[in-house]
Amino acid sequence: MQTITKDTIIGDILDIAPQTAPLFLSIGMHCLGCPASRGETVEEACAVHGVNVDELLAKVNAAIAG
């Protein structure tokens, strides 16, 4: 499995690791299926939702690693 970075698109993450959806929901990203959020990078989503990108990346990568 690949490592998720700040530049990874949210839609790509959800395609390869749908189990990460609750992490995005927990930061307030409630429209994961809408075109805008599916095209956002992790960094963009964190900026919009006031979340520390490094903390979210750690959680997402841990969830993917299992």
Gaussian input, Z-matrix of N, CA and C with variables (Angstrom, degrees):
# hf/3-21g

backbone

0 1
 N
 C     1     B1
 C     2     B2     1     A1
 N     3     B3     2     A2     1     D1
 C     4     B4     3     A3     2     D2
 C     5     B5     4     A4     3     D3
 N     6     B6     5     A5     4     D4
 C     7     B7     6     A6     5     D5
 C     8     B8     7     A7     6     D6
 N     9     B9     8     A8     7     D7
 C    10    B10     9     A9     8     D8
 C    11    B11    10    A10     9     D9
 N    12    B12    11    A11    10    D10
 C    13    B13    12    A12    11    D11
 C    14    B14    13    A13    12    D12
 N    15    B15    14    A14    13    D13
 C    16    B16    15    A15    14    D14
 C    17    B17    16    A16    15    D15
 N    18    B18    17    A17    16    D16
 C    19    B19    18    A18    17    D17
 C    20    B20    19    A19    18    D18
 N    21    B21    20    A20    19    D19
 C    22    B22    21    A21    20    D20
 C    23    B23    22    A22    21    D21
 N    24    B24    23    A23    22    D22
 C    25    B25    24    A24    23    D23
 C    26    B26    25    A25    24    D24
 N    27    B27    26    A26    25    D25
 C    28    B28    27    A27    26    D26
 C    29    B29    28    A28    27    D27
 N    30    B30    29    A29    28    D28
 C    31    B31    30    A30    29    D29
 C    32    B32    31    A31    30    D30
 N    33    B33    32    A32    31    D31
 C    34    B34    33    A33    32    D32
 C    35    B35    34    A34    33    D33
 N    36    B36    35    A35    34    D34
 C    37    B37    36    A36    35    D35
 C    38    B38    37    A37    36    D36
 N    39    B39    38    A38    37    D37
 C    40    B40    39    A39    38    D38
 C    41    B41    40    A40    39    D39
 N    42    B42    41    A41    40    D40
 C    43    B43    42    A42    41    D41
 C    44    B44    43    A43    42    D42
 N    45    B45    44    A44    43    D43
 C    46    B46    45    A45    44    D44
 C    47    B47    46    A46    45    D45
 N    48    B48    47    A47    46    D46
 C    49    B49    48    A48    47    D47
 C    50    B50    49    A49    48    D48
 N    51    B51    50    A50    49    D49
 C    52    B52    51    A51    50    D50
 C    53    B53    52    A52    51    D51
 N    54    B54    53    A53    52    D52
 C    55    B55    54    A54    53    D53
 C    56    B56    55    A55    54    D54
 N    57    B57    56    A56    55    D55
 C    58    B58    57    A57    56    D56
 C    59    B59    58    A58    57    D57
 N    60    B60    59    A59    58    D58
 C    61    B61    60    A60    59    D59
 C    62    B62    61    A61    60    D60
 N    63    B63    62    A62    61    D61
 C    64    B64    63    A63    62    D62
 C    65    B65    64    A64    63    D63
 N    66    B66    65    A65    64    D64
 C    67    B67    66    A66    65    D65
 C    68    B68    67    A67    66    D66
 N    69    B69    68    A68    67    D67
 C    70    B70    69    A69    68    D68
 C    71    B71    70    A70    69    D69
 N    72    B72    71    A71    70    D70
 C    73    B73    72    A72    71    D71
 C    74    B74    73    A73    72    D72
 N    75    B75    74    A74    73    D73
 C    76    B76    75    A75    74    D74
 C    77    B77    76    A76    75    D75
 N    78    B78    77    A77    76    D76
 C    79    B79    78    A78    77    D77
 C    80    B80    79    A79    78    D78
 N    81    B81    80    A80    79    D79
 C    82    B82    81    A81    80    D80
 C    83    B83    82    A82    81    D81
 N    84    B84    83    A83    82    D82
 C    85    B85    84    A84    83    D83
 C    86    B86    85    A85    84    D84
 N    87    B87    86    A86    85    D85
 C    88    B88    87    A87    86    D86
 C    89    B89    88    A88    87    D87
 N    90    B90    89    A89    88    D88
 C    91    B91    90    A90    89    D89
 C    92    B92    91    A91    90    D90
 N    93    B93    92    A92    91    D91
 C    94    B94    93    A93    92    D92
 C    95    B95    94    A94    93    D93
 N    96    B96    95    A95    94    D94
 C    97    B97    96    A96    95    D95
 C    98    B98    97    A97    96    D96
 N    99    B99    98    A98    97    D97
 C   100   B100    99    A99    98    D98
 C   101   B101   100   A100    99    D99
 N   102   B102   101   A101   100   D100
 C   103   B103   102   A102   101   D101
 C   104   B104   103   A103   102   D102
 N   105   B105   104   A104   103   D103
 C   106   B106   105   A105   104   D104
 C   107   B107   106   A106   105   D105
 N   108   B108   107   A107   106   D106
 C   109   B109   108   A108   107   D107
 C   110   B110   109   A109   108   D108
 N   111   B111   110   A110   109   D109
 C   112   B112   111   A111   110   D110
 C   113   B113   112   A112   111   D111
 N   114   B114   113   A113   112   D112
 C   115   B115   114   A114   113   D113
 C   116   B116   115   A115   114   D114
 N   117   B117   116   A116   115   D115
 C   118   B118   117   A117   116   D116
 C   119   B119   118   A118   117   D117
 N   120   B120   119   A119   118   D118
 C   121   B121   120   A120   119   D119
 C   122   B122   121   A121   120   D120
 N   123   B123   122   A122   121   D121
 C   124   B124   123   A123   122   D122
 C   125   B125   124   A124   123   D123
 N   126   B126   125   A125   124   D124
 C   127   B127   126   A126   125   D125
 C   128   B128   127   A127   126   D126
 N   129   B129   128   A128   127   D127
 C   130   B130   129   A129   128   D128
 C   131   B131   130   A130   129   D129
 N   132   B132   131   A131   130   D130
 C   133   B133   132   A132   131   D131
 C   134   B134   133   A133   132   D132
 N   135   B135   134   A134   133   D133
 C   136   B136   135   A135   134   D134
 C   137   B137   136   A136   135   D135
 N   138   B138   137   A137   136   D136
 C   139   B139   138   A138   137   D137
 C   140   B140   139   A139   138   D138
 N   141   B141   140   A140   139   D139
 C   142   B142   141   A141   140   D140
 C   143   B143   142   A142   141   D141
 N   144   B144   143   A143   142   D142
 C   145   B145   144   A144   143   D143
 C   146   B146   145   A145   144   D144
 N   147   B147   146   A146   145   D145
 C   148   B148   147   A147   146   D146
 C   149   B149   148   A148   147   D147
 N   150   B150   149   A149   148   D148
 C   151   B151   150   A150   149   D149
 C   152   B152   151   A151   150   D150
 N   153   B153   152   A152   151   D151
 C   154   B154   153   A153   152   D152
 C   155   B155   154   A154   153   D153
 N   156   B156   155   A155   154   D154
 C   157   B157   156   A156   155   D155
 C   158   B158   157   A157   156   D156
 N   159   B159   158   A158   157   D157
 C   160   B160   159   A159   158   D158
 C   161   B161   160   A160   159   D159
 N   162   B162   161   A161   160   D160
 C   163   B163   162   A162   161   D161
 C   164   B164   163   A163   162   D162
 N   165   B165   164   A164   163   D163
 C   166   B166   165   A165   164   D164
 C   167   B167   166   A166   165   D165
 N   168   B168   167   A167   166   D166
 C   169   B169   168   A168   167   D167
 C   170   B170   169   A169   168   D168
 N   171   B171   170   A170   169   D169
 C   172   B172   171   A171   170   D170
 C   173   B173   172   A172   171   D171
 N   174   B174   173   A173   172   D172
 C   175   B175   174   A174   173   D173
 C   176   B176   175   A175   174   D174
 N   177   B177   176   A176   175   D175
 C   178   B178   177   A177   176   D176
 C   179   B179   178   A178   177   D177
 N   180   B180   179   A179   178   D178
 C   181   B181   180   A180   179   D179
 C   182   B182   181   A181   180   D180
 N   183   B183   182   A182   181   D181
 C   184   B184   183   A183   182   D182
 C   185   B185   184   A184   183   D183
 N   186   B186   185   A185   184   D184
 C   187   B187   186   A186   185   D185
 C   188   B188   187   A187   186   D186
 N   189   B189   188   A188   187   D187
 C   190   B190   189   A189   188   D188
 C   191   B191   190   A190   189   D189
 N   192   B192   191   A191   190   D190
 C   193   B193   192   A192   191   D191
 C   194   B194   193   A193   192   D192
 N   195   B195   194   A194   193   D193
 C   196   B196   195   A195   194   D194
 C   197   B197   196   A196   195   D195

   B1=1.4580
   B2=1.5270
   B3=1.3066
   B4=1.4574
   B5=1.5217
   B6=1.3276
   B7=1.4570
   B8=1.5211
   B9=1.3194
   B10=1.4574
   B11=1.5268
   B12=1.3427
   B13=1.4597
   B14=1.5287
   B15=1.3151
   B16=1.4653
   B17=1.5184
   B18=1.3289
   B19=1.4613
   B20=1.5247
   B21=1.3245
   B22=1.4651
   B23=1.5292
   B24=1.3042
   B25=1.4661
   B26=1.5346
   B27=1.3363
   B28=1.4622
   B29=1.5281
   B30=1.3077
   B31=1.4657
   B32=1.5141
   B33=1.3340
   B34=1.4661
   B35=1.5249
   B36=1.3285
   B37=1.4642
   B38=1.5210
   B39=1.3244
   B40=1.4616
   B41=1.5225
   B42=1.3219
   B43=1.4650
   B44=1.5214
   B45=1.3390
   B46=1.4671
   B47=1.5248
   B48=1.3356
   B49=1.4711
   B50=1.5302
   B51=1.3284
   B52=1.4601
   B53=1.5269
   B54=1.3193
   B55=1.4742
   B56=1.5235
   B57=1.3302
   B58=1.4637
   B59=1.5305
   B60=1.3112
   B61=1.4720
   B62=1.5293
   B63=1.3479
   B64=1.4677
   B65=1.5279
   B66=1.3105
   B67=1.4672
   B68=1.5202
   B69=1.3219
   B70=1.4620
   B71=1.5232
   B72=1.3193
   B73=1.4623
   B74=1.5215
   B75=1.3333
   B76=1.4681
   B77=1.5261
   B78=1.3419
   B79=1.4654
   B80=1.5229
   B81=1.3234
   B82=1.4541
   B83=1.5132
   B84=1.3192
   B85=1.4570
   B86=1.5299
   B87=1.3408
   B88=1.4602
   B89=1.5221
   B90=1.3066
   B91=1.4772
   B92=1.5336
   B93=1.3173
   B94=1.4611
   B95=1.5226
   B96=1.3065
   B97=1.4505
   B98=1.5174
   B99=1.3318
   B100=1.4655
   B101=1.5270
   B102=1.3202
   B103=1.4661
   B104=1.5239
   B105=1.3166
   B106=1.4645
   B107=1.5200
   B108=1.3203
   B109=1.4580
   B110=1.5241
   B111=1.3180
   B112=1.4660
   B113=1.5336
   B114=1.3336
   B115=1.4551
   B116=1.5142
   B117=1.3349
   B118=1.4662
   B119=1.5225
   B120=1.3179
   B121=1.4633
   B122=1.5215
   B123=1.3190
   B124=1.4608
   B125=1.5271
   B126=1.3172
   B127=1.4628
   B128=1.5282
   B129=1.3297
   B130=1.4654
   B131=1.5294
   B132=1.3204
   B133=1.4649
   B134=1.5230
   B135=1.3161
   B136=1.4635
   B137=1.5219
   B138=1.3301
   B139=1.4594
   B140=1.5265
   B141=1.3260
   B142=1.4700
   B143=1.5278
   B144=1.3275
   B145=1.4622
   B146=1.5338
   B147=1.3329
   B148=1.4600
   B149=1.5165
   B150=1.3276
   B151=1.4619
   B152=1.5263
   B153=1.3269
   B154=1.4626
   B155=1.5272
   B156=1.3212
   B157=1.4605
   B158=1.5247
   B159=1.3235
   B160=1.4628
   B161=1.5306
   B162=1.3312
   B163=1.4688
   B164=1.5227
   B165=1.3413
   B166=1.4544
   B167=1.5208
   B168=1.3272
   B169=1.4632
   B170=1.5205
   B171=1.3180
   B172=1.4794
   B173=1.5237
   B174=1.3320
   B175=1.4709
   B176=1.5331
   B177=1.3137
   B178=1.4706
   B179=1.5220
   B180=1.3215
   B181=1.4666
   B182=1.5292
   B183=1.3214
   B184=1.4688
   B185=1.5268
   B186=1.3227
   B187=1.4612
   B188=1.5273
   B189=1.3255
   B190=1.4575
   B191=1.5283
   B192=1.3253
   B193=1.4634
   B194=1.5332
   B195=1.3326
   B196=1.4642
   B197=1.4713
   A1=108.26
   A2=115.93
   A3=120.55
   A4=112.11
   A5=115.39
   A6=121.03
   A7=108.50
   A8=115.50
   A9=121.46
   A10=108.24
   A11=116.61
   A12=122.22
   A13=109.67
   A14=115.78
   A15=121.88
   A16=112.06
   A17=116.43
   A18=121.46
   A19=113.79
   A20=117.29
   A21=120.38
   A22=109.37
   A23=116.27
   A24=122.72
   A25=109.19
   A26=115.32
   A27=121.04
   A28=111.00
   A29=117.58
   A30=121.01
   A31=112.34
   A32=116.96
   A33=120.68
   A34=110.67
   A35=116.60
   A36=120.50
   A37=109.88
   A38=116.15
   A39=120.38
   A40=111.76
   A41=117.35
   A42=120.46
   A43=111.69
   A44=116.84
   A45=119.39
   A46=113.28
   A47=116.65
   A48=120.31
   A49=110.48
   A50=117.52
   A51=120.07
   A52=113.81
   A53=117.12
   A54=120.79
   A55=112.42
   A56=117.43
   A57=120.51
   A58=112.49
   A59=118.17
   A60=121.45
   A61=112.75
   A62=119.74
   A63=118.50
   A64=113.87
   A65=118.04
   A66=120.51
   A67=110.59
   A68=116.52
   A69=120.24
   A70=110.61
   A71=116.85
   A72=120.40
   A73=110.56
   A74=116.89
   A75=120.83
   A76=113.09
   A77=117.76
   A78=119.88
   A79=111.29
   A80=116.77
   A81=120.35
   A82=114.77
   A83=117.33
   A84=120.86
   A85=107.61
   A86=115.02
   A87=120.18
   A88=114.75
   A89=118.18
   A90=118.70
   A91=109.47
   A92=115.97
   A93=120.72
   A94=113.31
   A95=117.94
   A96=120.68
   A97=114.37
   A98=117.37
   A99=118.46
   A100=110.16
   A101=117.25
   A102=120.52
   A103=114.26
   A104=118.17
   A105=119.79
   A106=111.39
   A107=117.37
   A108=118.98
   A109=111.32
   A110=117.54
   A111=120.03
   A112=110.91
   A113=117.20
   A114=120.39
   A115=114.41
   A116=117.35
   A117=121.59
   A118=111.03
   A119=115.22
   A120=119.10
   A121=108.59
   A122=116.16
   A123=120.83
   A124=109.33
   A125=116.92
   A126=120.82
   A127=111.67
   A128=116.96
   A129=120.51
   A130=111.08
   A131=116.44
   A132=120.66
   A133=110.72
   A134=116.82
   A135=120.68
   A136=111.13
   A137=117.00
   A138=120.37
   A139=110.77
   A140=116.35
   A141=121.15
   A142=110.84
   A143=116.34
   A144=120.36
   A145=114.08
   A146=116.90
   A147=120.75
   A148=113.97
   A149=116.15
   A150=121.90
   A151=109.13
   A152=116.40
   A153=121.36
   A154=108.77
   A155=116.45
   A156=121.43
   A157=111.99
   A158=117.81
   A159=120.11
   A160=111.81
   A161=116.09
   A162=119.43
   A163=110.89
   A164=116.75
   A165=119.22
   A166=111.00
   A167=117.18
   A168=120.30
   A169=111.32
   A170=116.79
   A171=120.27
   A172=110.13
   A173=116.19
   A174=120.09
   A175=111.02
   A176=116.85
   A177=120.95
   A178=110.16
   A179=116.90
   A180=119.81
   A181=111.77
   A182=117.31
   A183=120.20
   A184=110.36
   A185=116.87
   A186=120.94
   A187=110.82
   A188=116.54
   A189=120.79
   A190=110.71
   A191=116.06
   A192=120.34
   A193=111.11
   A194=114.80
   A195=120.17
   A196=112.82
   D1=145.12
   D2=-178.41
   D3=-81.01
   D4=159.08
   D5=175.23
   D6=-85.77
   D7=133.55
   D8=178.98
   D9=-84.73
   D10=135.18
   D11=-179.54
   D12=-121.20
   D13=177.99
   D14=178.09
   D15=-59.31
   D16=-28.01
   D17=-175.71
   D18=-92.35
   D19=-1.13
   D20=-179.70
   D21=-72.63
   D22=137.44
   D23=179.92
   D24=-77.32
   D25=134.55
   D26=-179.12
   D27=-55.25
   D28=-43.73
   D29=179.77
   D30=-59.03
   D31=-37.99
   D32=178.56
   D33=-66.71
   D34=-39.41
   D35=178.39
   D36=-62.16
   D37=-46.98
   D38=-178.56
   D39=-64.58
   D40=-31.03
   D41=177.97
   D42=-68.88
   D43=-40.81
   D44=-177.00
   D45=-90.41
   D46=-22.10
   D47=-176.46
   D48=-145.32
   D49=71.84
   D50=-177.47
   D51=-60.14
   D52=-19.25
   D53=178.76
   D54=-66.96
   D55=-9.78
   D56=178.65
   D57=-85.08
   D58=-9.03
   D59=-177.73
   D60=-51.25
   D61=-44.53
   D62=179.75
   D63=-59.62
   D64=-28.28
   D65=177.50
   D66=-66.33
   D67=-40.90
   D68=178.57
   D69=-71.36
   D70=-38.25
   D71=176.66
   D72=-61.89
   D73=-35.84
   D74=-177.40
   D75=-68.43
   D76=-19.31
   D77=177.93
   D78=-96.45
   D79=5.72
   D80=176.95
   D81=98.25
   D82=6.34
   D83=178.66
   D84=-88.84
   D85=86.68
   D86=-171.87
   D87=-92.63
   D88=-8.63
   D89=-179.43
   D90=-112.78
   D91=62.40
   D92=-176.12
   D93=-62.39
   D94=-22.90
   D95=-178.80
   D96=-90.05
   D97=-9.70
   D98=-177.46
   D99=-74.25
   D100=150.28
   D101=-176.29
   D102=-56.20
   D103=-37.37
   D104=-177.62
   D105=-64.50
   D106=-48.06
   D107=-177.06
   D108=-71.24
   D109=-29.96
   D110=179.16
   D111=-69.78
   D112=-18.43
   D113=-179.58
   D114=-104.25
   D115=-1.90
   D116=-179.24
   D117=-80.01
   D118=149.32
   D119=171.31
   D120=-83.52
   D121=165.74
   D122=177.24
   D123=-59.38
   D124=-42.48
   D125=-179.18
   D126=-62.54
   D127=-42.51
   D128=179.16
   D129=-64.30
   D130=-43.31
   D131=179.99
   D132=-62.47
   D133=-41.90
   D134=179.70
   D135=-65.63
   D136=-39.37
   D137=179.30
   D138=-63.40
   D139=-43.13
   D140=-178.78
   D141=-66.10
   D142=-36.70
   D143=-174.24
   D144=-99.92
   D145=5.72
   D146=176.42
   D147=64.56
   D148=40.20
   D149=-176.77
   D150=-114.67
   D151=143.76
   D152=176.45
   D153=-69.82
   D154=117.27
   D155=-174.63
   D156=-63.29
   D157=-38.52
   D158=-178.28
   D159=-66.56
   D160=-37.23
   D161=178.04
   D162=-66.79
   D163=-42.88
   D164=178.85
   D165=-65.57
   D166=-41.68
   D167=178.84
   D168=-59.59
   D169=-40.39
   D170=178.60
   D171=-61.13
   D172=-43.10
   D173=-179.22
   D174=-68.05
   D175=-42.86
   D176=-178.94
   D177=-64.49
   D178=-47.24
   D179=-179.49
   D180=-65.66
   D181=-34.25
   D182=176.53
   D183=-66.90
   D184=-40.53
   D185=179.78
   D186=-64.82
   D187=-37.81
   D188=179.48
   D189=-70.30
   D190=-39.00
   D191=-179.12
   D192=-67.51
   D193=-24.13
   D194=176.56
   D195=83.15

